[in-house]
C-alpha cells in the first residue's frame, strides 16, 4: 500500500506514468502505472486509480509480479465512507 501513498505524494522510487481518467463505481479516478525494478529480471508493476478529490483515496489497484516461474496478479477495489456514523455497544 505504500506505493499508493508514494504516487499520491509524487514521491515514488519507480517509474510513474499517467493514463486516462476513469469512472469506477461512479467516482472519477486518475489512473497511474508504476514500475519498480524496471531494469531487473523481474520488475514489479502496479496500476493504481486514485479518486480525483482533495484526498486522493484509492479506487482500485492491480499488482502484478513474477518470480520467473510464476506470474501473480492481485486486483483490489475500494469504496470509502469518510465520515461514518459509528454505533457503540456497551458490553
MARDO-271423 format. One record per atom (N, C-alpha, C): residue number from 1; residue in three letters; atom name; x, y, z. Coordinates in Angstrom, 3 decimals, padded with zeros to 6 digits. Example, Ala and Ser with C-alpha at 12.3 -4.5 7.8 and 13.67 -1.06 7.14 Angstrom:
% MARDO-271423
n:res:atom:X:Y:Z
1:ALA:N:013.190:-005.690:007.800
1:ALA:CA:012.300:-004.500:007.800
1:ALA:C:013.200:-003.300:007.800
2:SER:N:012.850:-002.250:007.080
2:SER:CA:013.670:-001.060:007.140
2:SER:C:012.900:000.030:007.870
END
This chain:
% MARDO-271423
n:res:atom:X:Y:Z
1:UNK:N:000.813:-001.199:000.000
1:UNK:CA:000.000:000.000:000.000
1:UNK:C:000.856:001.262:000.000
2:UNK:N:002.115:001.154:000.401
2:UNK:CA:002.940:002.365:000.457
2:UNK:C:003.182:002.954:-000.922
3:UNK:N:003.153:002.137:-001.966
3:UNK:CA:003.352:002.678:-003.316
3:UNK:C:002.211:003.627:-003.687
4:UNK:N:001.004:003.376:-003.184
4:UNK:CA:-000.124:004.271:-003.432
4:UNK:C:000.125:005.615:-002.762
5:UNK:N:000.617:005.584:-001.538
5:UNK:CA:000.945:006.820:-000.827
5:UNK:C:002.041:007.577:-001.570
6:UNK:N:003.049:006.866:-002.054
6:UNK:CA:004.135:007.499:-002.812
6:UNK:C:003.610:008.168:-004.079
7:UNK:N:002.713:007.503:-004.792
7:UNK:CA:002.149:008.071:-006.012
7:UNK:C:001.325:009.313:-005.681
8:UNK:N:000.514:009.225:-004.626
8:UNK:CA:-000.311:010.364:-004.235
8:UNK:C:000.543:011.575:-003.880
9:UNK:N:001.724:011.339:-003.310
9:UNK:CA:002.628:012.426:-002.927
9:UNK:C:003.589:012.798:-004.050
10:UNK:N:003.594:012.009:-005.125
10:UNK:CA:004.527:012.261:-006.217
10:UNK:C:005.948:011.874:-005.871
11:UNK:N:006.125:010.903:-004.968
11:UNK:CA:007.462:010.542:-004.489
11:UNK:C:007.743:009.052:-004.633
12:UNK:N:007.468:008.484:-005.779
12:UNK:CA:007.706:007.058:-005.968
12:UNK:C:009.147:006.811:-006.389
13:UNK:N:009.722:005.696:-005.951
13:UNK:CA:011.066:005.321:-006.351
13:UNK:C:011.102:004.646:-007.702
14:UNK:N:009.942:004.364:-008.272
14:UNK:CA:009.874:003.699:-009.563
14:UNK:C:009.539:004.677:-010.664
15:UNK:N:009.156:004.128:-011.785
15:UNK:CA:008.752:004.928:-012.935
15:UNK:C:007.235:005.062:-012.891
16:UNK:N:006.738:006.289:-012.877
16:UNK:CA:005.300:006.537:-012.806
16:UNK:C:004.846:007.204:-014.091
17:UNK:N:003.827:006.638:-014.716
17:UNK:CA:003.217:007.257:-015.889
17:UNK:C:001.731:007.410:-015.626
18:UNK:N:001.131:008.407:-016.246
18:UNK:CA:-000.306:008.614:-016.070
18:UNK:C:-001.054:008.039:-017.250
19:UNK:N:-002.266:007.634:-016.990
19:UNK:CA:-003.150:007.123:-018.028
19:UNK:C:-004.431:007.960:-017.979
20:UNK:N:-005.461:007.515:-018.630
20:UNK:CA:-006.698:008.278:-018.712
20:UNK:C:-007.463:008.303:-017.402
21:UNK:N:-008.312:009.313:-017.270
21:UNK:CA:-009.278:009.390:-016.183
21:UNK:C:-010.307:008.297:-016.416
22:UNK:N:-010.677:007.568:-015.356
22:UNK:CA:-011.685:006.518:-015.481
22:UNK:C:-012.751:006.699:-014.413
23:UNK:N:-013.939:006.257:-014.702
23:UNK:CA:-015.026:006.272:-013.728
23:UNK:C:-015.133:004.872:-013.147
24:UNK:N:-014.949:004.776:-011.832
24:UNK:CA:-015.040:003.498:-011.121
24:UNK:C:-016.096:003.649:-010.038
25:UNK:N:-017.140:002.868:-010.130
25:UNK:CA:-018.240:002.903:-009.163
25:UNK:C:-018.785:004.322:-009.001
26:UNK:N:-018.900:005.047:-010.127
26:UNK:CA:-019.460:006.391:-010.120
26:UNK:C:-018.499:007.491:-009.676
27:UNK:N:-017.234:007.145:-009.406
27:UNK:CA:-016.243:008.136:-008.961
27:UNK:C:-015.229:008.402:-010.068
28:UNK:N:-014.810:009.653:-010.222
28:UNK:CA:-013.751:009.979:-011.178
28:UNK:C:-012.414:009.648:-010.543
29:UNK:N:-011.634:008.802:-011.231
29:UNK:CA:-010.374:008.315:-010.677
29:UNK:C:-009.252:008.473:-011.698
30:UNK:N:-008.139:009.064:-011.268
30:UNK:CA:-006.953:009.190:-012.098
30:UNK:C:-006.196:007.869:-012.088
31:UNK:N:-005.767:007.432:-013.265
31:UNK:CA:-005.092:006.139:-013.423
31:UNK:C:-003.588:006.376:-013.568
32:UNK:N:-002.803:005.668:-012.769
32:UNK:CA:-001.344:005.731:-012.812
32:UNK:C:-000.791:004.326:-013.000
33:UNK:N:000.303:004.220:-013.726
33:UNK:CA:001.043:002.965:-013.843
33:UNK:C:002.398:003.172:-013.183
34:UNK:N:002.792:002.231:-012.346
34:UNK:CA:004.055:002.316:-011.621
34:UNK:C:004.849:001.042:-011.887
35:UNK:N:006.132:001.209:-012.217
35:UNK:CA:007.029:000.070:-012.409
35:UNK:C:008.232:000.290:-011.510
36:UNK:N:008.525:-000.681:-010.666
36:UNK:CA:009.726:-000.650:-009.837
36:UNK:C:010.645:-001.769:-010.290
37:UNK:N:011.924:-001.557:-010.151
37:UNK:CA:012.940:-002.522:-010.569
37:UNK:C:012.820:-002.793:-012.064
38:UNK:N:012.609:-001.708:-012.837
38:UNK:CA:012.371:-001.867:-014.273
38:UNK:C:013.581:-002.429:-015.021
39:UNK:N:014.777:-002.260:-014.474
39:UNK:CA:015.980:-002.781:-015.126
39:UNK:C:016.318:-004.204:-014.688
40:UNK:N:015.581:-004.708:-013.695
40:UNK:CA:015.873:-006.040:-013.166
40:UNK:C:015.217:-007.145:-013.982
41:UNK:N:015.488:-008.360:-013.567
41:UNK:CA:014.912:-009.523:-014.243
41:UNK:C:013.404:-009.607:-014.059
42:UNK:N:012.924:-009.210:-012.872
42:UNK:CA:011.514:-009.381:-012.552
42:UNK:C:010.931:-008.065:-012.041
43:UNK:N:010.581:-007.143:-012.931
43:UNK:CA:010.014:-005.875:-012.473
43:UNK:C:008.647:-006.084:-011.828
44:UNK:N:008.330:-005.210:-010.881
44:UNK:CA:007.019:-005.226:-010.245
44:UNK:C:006.204:-004.096:-010.850
45:UNK:N:004.930:-004.382:-011.128
45:UNK:CA:004.075:-003.402:-011.795
45:UNK:C:002.788:-003.201:-011.009
46:UNK:N:002.380:-001.938:-010.923
46:UNK:CA:001.121:-001.570:-010.298
46:UNK:C:000.338:-000.706:-011.266
47:UNK:N:-000.957:-000.898:-011.314
47:UNK:CA:-001.887:000.044:-011.940
47:UNK:C:-002.720:000.557:-010.773
48:UNK:N:-002.730:001.868:-010.599
48:UNK:CA:-003.374:002.471:-009.429
48:UNK:C:-004.350:003.543:-009.900
49:UNK:N:-005.543:003.537:-009.339
49:UNK:CA:-006.539:004.562:-009.612
49:UNK:C:-006.808:005.303:-008.316
50:UNK:N:-006.594:006.631:-008.328
50:UNK:CA:-006.827:007.464:-007.151
50:UNK:C:-007.977:008.416:-007.438
51:UNK:N:-008.888:008.516:-006.472
51:UNK:CA:-010.061:009.357:-006.650
51:UNK:C:-009.635:010.808:-006.835
52:UNK:N:-010.238:011.481:-007.793
52:UNK:CA:-009.921:012.875:-008.088
52:UNK:C:-010.673:013.768:-007.105
53:UNK:N:-010.056:013.964:-005.927
53:UNK:CA:-010.615:014.797:-004.861
53:UNK:C:-009.459:015.382:-004.076
54:UNK:N:-009.777:016.225:-003.086
54:UNK:CA:-008.728:016.793:-002.226
54:UNK:C:-007.921:015.704:-001.541
55:UNK:N:-008.607:014.655:-001.093
55:UNK:CA:-007.927:013.499:-000.509
55:UNK:C:-008.025:012.379:-001.540
56:UNK:N:-006.908:012.040:-002.200
56:UNK:CA:-006.955:011.058:-003.293
56:UNK:C:-007.014:009.616:-002.788
57:UNK:N:-008.179:009.216:-002.301
57:UNK:CA:-008.350:007.854:-001.800
57:UNK:C:-008.261:006.854:-002.945
58:UNK:N:-007.703:005.675:-002.688
58:UNK:CA:-007.616:004.661:-003.743
58:UNK:C:-008.999:004.185:-004.186
59:UNK:N:-009.195:004.085:-005.489
59:UNK:CA:-010.409:003.499:-006.062
59:UNK:C:-010.172:002.021:-006.366
60:UNK:N:-008.961:001.748:-006.884
60:UNK:CA:-008.653:000.389:-007.331
60:UNK:C:-007.149:000.282:-007.518
61:UNK:N:-006.618:-000.925:-007.345
61:UNK:CA:-005.248:-001.167:-007.774
61:UNK:C:-005.075:-002.594:-008.241
62:UNK:N:-004.143:-002.749:-009.165
62:UNK:CA:-003.793:-004.055:-009.709
62:UNK:C:-002.289:-004.200:-009.531
63:UNK:N:-001.866:-005.271:-008.887
63:UNK:CA:-000.446:-005.530:-008.651
63:UNK:C:-000.080:-006.786:-009.420
64:UNK:N:001.011:-006.717:-010.179
64:UNK:CA:001.471:-007.924:-010.853
64:UNK:C:002.974:-008.048:-010.678
65:UNK:N:003.406:-009.242:-010.495
65:UNK:CA:004.818:-009.521:-010.313
65:UNK:C:005.126:-010.915:-010.810
66:UNK:N:006.399:-011.221:-010.875
66:UNK:CA:006.815:-012.520:-011.372
66:UNK:C:008.107:-012.936:-010.692
67:UNK:N:008.231:-014.216:-010.448
67:UNK:CA:009.489:-014.757:-009.933
67:UNK:C:010.237:-015.465:-011.050
68:UNK:N:009.727:-015.371:-012.269
68:UNK:CA:010.308:-016.086:-013.388
68:UNK:C:009.584:-017.398:-013.646
69:UNK:N:009.089:-018.023:-012.572
69:UNK:CA:008.358:-019.282:-012.713
69:UNK:C:006.854:-019.065:-012.678
70:UNK:N:006.430:-018.036:-011.978
70:UNK:CA:005.005:-017.755:-011.861
70:UNK:C:004.746:-016.278:-012.123
71:UNK:N:003.508:-015.959:-012.431
71:UNK:CA:003.076:-014.574:-012.574
71:UNK:C:001.889:-014.404:-011.648
72:UNK:N:002.025:-013.509:-010.684
72:UNK:CA:000.983:-013.282:-009.697
72:UNK:C:000.291:-011.956:-009.983
73:UNK:N:-001.033:-011.940:-009.837
73:UNK:CA:-001.820:-010.730:-010.042
73:UNK:C:-002.820:-010.620:-008.909
74:UNK:N:-002.915:-009.415:-008.339
74:UNK:CA:-003.916:-009.134:-007.313
74:UNK:C:-004.691:-007.905:-007.757
75:UNK:N:-006.028:-007.976:-007.707
75:UNK:CA:-006.883:-006.842:-008.054
75:UNK:C:-007.730:-006.511:-006.838
76:UNK:N:-007.692:-005.229:-006.424
76:UNK:CA:-008.478:-004.776:-005.271
76:UNK:C:-009.236:-003.509:-005.649
77:UNK:N:-010.519:-003.454:-005.301
77:UNK:CA:-011.318:-002.240:-005.477
77:UNK:C:-011.769:-001.776:-004.105
78:UNK:N:-011.903:-000.443:-003.963
78:UNK:CA:-012.218:000.141:-002.664
78:UNK:C:-013.426:001.052:-002.773
79:UNK:N:-014.203:001.085:-001.705
79:UNK:CA:-015.225:002.117:-001.551
79:UNK:C:-015.056:002.657:-000.139
80:UNK:N:-015.222:003.964:-000.003
80:UNK:CA:-014.911:004.631:001.257
80:UNK:C:-016.125:005.385:001.771
81:UNK:N:-016.252:005.416:003.068
81:UNK:CA:-017.228:006.264:003.733
81:UNK:C:-016.409:007.114:004.711
82:UNK:N:-015.969:008.310:004.258
82:UNK:CA:-015.019:009.109:005.038
82:UNK:C:-015.498:009.519:006.438
83:UNK:N:-016.786:009.762:006.608
83:UNK:CA:-017.279:010.199:007.913
83:UNK:C:-018.424:009.294:008.372
84:UNK:N:-018.119:008.046:008.717
84:UNK:CA:-019.180:007.106:009.083
84:UNK:C:-019.808:007.450:010.442
85:UNK:N:-021.044:007.070:010.604
85:UNK:CA:-021.705:007.184:011.896
85:UNK:C:-021.495:005.864:012.614
86:UNK:N:-020.806:005.921:013.734
86:UNK:CA:-020.486:004.696:014.481
86:UNK:C:-021.463:004.535:015.640
87:UNK:N:-021.872:003.312:015.854
87:UNK:CA:-022.754:002.980:016.970
87:UNK:C:-021.945:002.151:017.944
88:UNK:N:-021.902:002.610:019.177
88:UNK:CA:-021.150:001.891:020.204
88:UNK:C:-022.106:001.056:021.046
89:UNK:N:-021.709:-000.166:021.272
89:UNK:CA:-022.497:-001.078:022.081
89:UNK:C:-021.678:-001.389:023.333
90:UNK:N:-022.282:-001.119:024.498
90:UNK:CA:-021.576:-001.391:025.742
90:UNK:C:-021.830:-002.836:026.129
91:UNK:N:-020.757:-003.550:026.427
91:UNK:CA:-020.849:-004.963:026.759
91:UNK:C:-020.738:-005.157:028.239
END
